Amino acid sequence: MSLSAIKVGEQRYRASYGRYLEDFVVGDIYEHRPGRTITDADNIQFSLMTMNAHPMHCDAQYAAKSEFGRLLVNSGLTLAIVLGMTVNDVSGKSPPISAGPRSS
């Protein structure tokens, strides 16, 4: 996470998250901490919440008979967690997205 402190007054600092577009360099690798362990409960809940009831994600007995021998983590859950881990660092300084013109 790119966290820095900006002095805003005498003995007063404000945390600053994220990067600007100009801060990114092709080929850089960003590591985000802390890591996250995905449990079977996380996987089953996410799968059912997103209407993906495939037994490889939510039926341990079915999955045990597969070539993998256990439940498979829903790839949507993996993507959601990785995306969430990057927010403070990668998009912390991005401007808000306008929902269109405001009416008076």
Summary of the structure (lengths in Angstrom):
residues: 104
radius of gyration: 20.2
end to end distance: 38.9
largest distance: 64.8
contacts: 192
relative contact order: 0.19
helix: 37%
strand: 12%
